[in-house]
C-alpha cells in the first residue's frame, strides 16, 4: 500500500475528493515522490508525517492526538503547531502525553488516569505532581 493508497482510503471513508486531500497531504507532509512508494519502505518519521497529514486533511470538531507534535525536524514541528494550535484554535484538542514539558506547553487542564479511573485538574502542576507519584 502506497501513501496515495492511504489517501484514497481516507477519501472513501470521509467522502472527500482525492485531489483536495492529496494536495493537502503533499503540502503538509512534504514526502514528494515517496507518496507513490510503498509505506512499508518509509522511515518512522516519514510514516508519522503521512499519518499526521492524513489526520488533519479532514476537518473535525475534536482531535485526539498523541505526542506526534514532537516528532520530525523543527520545521515540521512548527507546521504541526500552526496547524493544530493556530488554524484549529476553535476546535477541541485532546492530547495524550507522558511528558510534563508537553503538558505544560500545550495544555490548559489535565486528566490523570489511574487504575481505570480519571480525574480532571485545572491546576497542571498539581496534576503533574499526582501523575509523578503514581
C-alpha positions in Angstrom: 0.0 0.0 0.0 1.4 3.4 -1.0 0.9 6.8 0.5 -1.5 7.6 -2.3 -3.4 4.4 -1.4 -3.8 5.7 2.1 -5.1 9.0 0.8 -7.6 7.2 -1.4 -8.8 5.2 1.7 -9.3 8.3 3.7 -11.2 9.9 0.8 -13.5 7.0 0.6 -14.2 6.8 4.3 -15.0 10.5 4.6 -16.4 11.0 1.1 -13.8 13.7 0.2 -12.3 14.4 -3.3 -9.0 12.7 -3.8 -7.3 15.7 -5.4 -8.2 18.0 -2.5 -6.9 15.6 0.2 -3.8 14.6 -1.8 -2.9 18.3 -2.3 -3.2 18.9 1.4 -1.1 15.8 2.4 1.5 16.6 -0.3 1.9 20.1 1.0 1.9 19.3 4.7 3.8 16.0 4.8 6.3 17.1 2.1 7.1 13.5 1.1 7.3 14.3 -2.6 7.7 11.2 -4.8 7.5 8.9 -1.8 3.7 9.2 -1.8 3.8 6.8 -4.7 6.1 4.4 -2.9 5.0 1.6 -0.5 4.5 2.8 3.0 6.5 -0.2 4.3 9.6 1.4 2.8 9.1 4.7 4.8 11.1 5.6 7.8 9.3 6.0 11.1 9.5 9.8 10.6 8.0 9.6 7.1 5.2 7.4 8.4 4.5 9.9 11.2 4.4 12.8 8.7 2.0 10.9 6.4 -0.3 9.9 9.2 -0.4 13.3 10.8 -1.1 15.0 7.5 -3.9 12.4 6.8 -5.4 13.1 10.2 -5.5 16.9 9.6 -6.7 16.6 6.0 -10.3 16.2 7.1 -11.8 18.9 9.4 -13.1 17.6 12.7 -14.6 19.3 15.7 -12.3 17.4 18.1 -8.8 15.9 17.6 -7.3 13.2 19.7 -3.6 13.1 19.3 -0.5 11.7 21.0 2.9 13.3 21.1 3.1 13.3 17.3 3.6 17.1 17.5 7.1 16.5 19.0 8.4 14.3 16.1 10.2 15.5 13.0 12.5 18.4 12.4 12.0 21.9 13.7 10.1 23.0 10.6 7.7 20.1 10.8 7.1 20.7 14.5 6.4 24.4 13.7 4.0 23.5 10.9 2.2 21.0 13.2 1.9 23.6 15.9 0.5 26.2 13.5 -2.0 23.7 12.1 -3.3 22.4 15.4 -3.0 25.4 17.8 -3.4 28.4 15.4 -5.6 27.4 12.4 -7.7 25.0 14.5 -7.8 27.0 17.7 -11.6 26.9 17.7 -11.6 23.1 17.9 -11.3 20.7 20.9 -7.9 19.0 21.2 -7.2 16.1 23.5 -3.5 15.4 23.8 -2.2 12.1 25.3 1.2 12.5 26.8 3.6 11.3 29.5 5.8 14.3 29.1 5.4 17.1 31.7 7.1 19.5 29.2 4.5 18.7 26.5 1.6 19.1 29.0 2.9 22.4 30.2 3.5 23.7 26.7 0.2 22.7 25.1 -2.5 22.1 27.8 -4.8 24.2 29.8 -6.0 21.3 32.0 -5.1 17.7 32.6 -6.9 14.3 33.1 -4.9 11.9 35.2 -5.8 8.3 34.7 -5.1 5.6 37.3 -6.5 2.1 37.5 -9.2 2.8 35.0 -10.4 6.0 36.8 -9.7 9.6 35.8 -9.7 12.9 37.5 -9.6 16.3 35.7 -7.4 19.1 37.1 -7.4 22.7 36.2 -4.0 23.1 38.0 -1.5 21.5 35.7 1.3 21.4 38.3 -0.9 19.5 40.8 -1.9 17.0 38.0 1.7 16.5 37.1 2.7 16.0 40.8 0.0 13.4 41.3 0.9 11.7 38.0 4.5 11.6 39.1 3.6 9.9 42.4 1.7 7.1 40.6 
